[in-house]
Amino acid sequence: MKLDPVSLRLFVAVMEENTIAAAAAREHLAASAVSRRLADLEEALQVALFTRSNRGTEPTAAAFALLNRARSVLNELDGIASQMREYGSGQRGHVRVVANISAITQFLPAQLQSFLALHPQVDVRLQEHISSAIAQAVAENAADVGILNAGHYGDRVTLLPYRRDELVLVVPAQHRLADRQAVTWPEALAFDLVGAHPGSAINNLLIRAAAEAQLPLRMRMQVTSYDALCLMVNAGLGVGVLPRGSAALYQGTLAIRALTLNEPWAHRQLALCVRSEEPLSRVAQLLVQHLRTPSDHGLHAMSPALP
């Protein structure tokens, strides 16, 4: 039995995009060509991967079982290609990283710059996701390394120490609280809030904290990035919560102030996430070692063990 890598790649695209049409658009192919490849793959494997109806295609249990294996095979093929290109271009490997916005805005620019200066032959492919999606991507072999908010994500992934960060309340410069150095969460809840996108670790934390305070959370709007959040706060549409290091990026250009939140939950731990039962590639090991090196930017490394 011969398995075509192109068919495997198209299968993964259909599983990730949920429809043949979306997968075809992503891969710049006709939908009919993708359907034909899927049929060829099913014939080669002698199993139905999708059920087809007027409403579209639905993955079978066999499709979900194949997904992780297909990603492993494709990643290995990409790794072989990268290693062979070293003879002509100096490329020696790649590592797939998914990280939350807190890590991307506060830590990763400087860390990846120094890592790639040490290892210019390594290709780092970075994507942003919320923490729950990061753990899932690592568990399902859609990524090699994740950076997320420390928590409990199941036994398919292992968390390693990374960094601490601090959440602050961002308010317009002319806001009633703007002359304060610090506030409590109940004081902040008196105002409309500009929140992050649904499902994000910060939003979930704020919802829990409001419930514990037995006060309503007036989420006026939700945005998908810290720059959008700060722009909305700057426009007087509410107050917002984000990491101090991320807020500092916008304080020089926007009329906003960052106030300390006098709450224990405002101090968070971030963690590196890897698969529990599969060893890292050499380049991924190099990156993890580099990311775990303490920095001297005023933000401290995590304690050696996670709770």
VENZIRA-V154737 format. One record per backbone hydrogen bond with DSSP energy under -1.0 kcal/mol. CO is the residue of the C=O (numbers start at 1). NH is the residue of the N-H. Records with the same first field share a line. If there is no record, write none. Layout:
CO = NH ; NH
This chain:
4 = 8
5 = 9
6 = 10
7 = 11
8 = 12
9 = 13
10 = 14
11 = 15
12 = 16
13 = 17
14 = 18
19 = 23
20 = 24
21 = 25
22 = 26
23 = 27
24 = 29
30 = 34
31 = 35
32 = 36
33 = 37
34 = 38
35 = 39
36 = 40
37 = 41
38 = 42
39 = 43
40 = 44
41 = 45
42 = 46 ; 47
49 = 60
51 = 58
53 = 56
56 = 53
58 = 51
60 = 64
61 = 65
62 = 66
63 = 67
66 = 70
67 = 71
68 = 72
69 = 73
70 = 74
71 = 75
72 = 76
73 = 77
74 = 78
75 = 79
76 = 80
77 = 81
78 = 82
79 = 83
80 = 84
81 = 85
84 = 87
85 = 88 ; 89
86 = 90
93 = 123
95 = 125
96 = 144 ; 145
97 = 127
98 = 147
99 = 129
100 = 104
101 = 105
102 = 106
103 = 107 ; 108
107 = 111
108 = 112
109 = 113
110 = 114
111 = 115
112 = 116
113 = 117
114 = 118
115 = 119
119 = 122
121 = 92
123 = 95
125 = 97
127 = 99
130 = 134
131 = 135
132 = 136
133 = 137
134 = 138
135 = 139
136 = 140
137 = 142 ; 143
138 = 141
145 = 98
146 = 273
147 = 100
148 = 271
156 = 276
158 = 274
160 = 272
162 = 302
163 = 270
165 = 268
166 = 244
168 = 242
169 = 259
170 = 240
171 = 257
172 = 175
175 = 178
177 = 180
181 = 260
183 = 262
184 = 188
185 = 189
187 = 190
188 = 191
192 = 239
193 = 220 ; 221
195 = 223
197 = 200
200 = 204
201 = 205
202 = 206
203 = 207
204 = 208
205 = 209
206 = 210
207 = 211
208 = 212
209 = 213
210 = 215
217 = 219
218 = 193 ; 220
221 = 195
225 = 229
226 = 230
227 = 231
228 = 232
229 = 233
230 = 234
231 = 235
232 = 237
233 = 236
239 = 194
240 = 170
242 = 168
243 = 247
244 = 248
247 = 250 ; 251
250 = 254
254 = 256
255 = 173
257 = 171
259 = 169
260 = 183
261 = 263
263 = 266
264 = 267
266 = 167
268 = 165
269 = 150
271 = 148
272 = 160
273 = 146
274 = 158
281 = 285
282 = 286
283 = 287
284 = 288
285 = 289
286 = 290
287 = 291
288 = 292
290 = 293
300 = 164
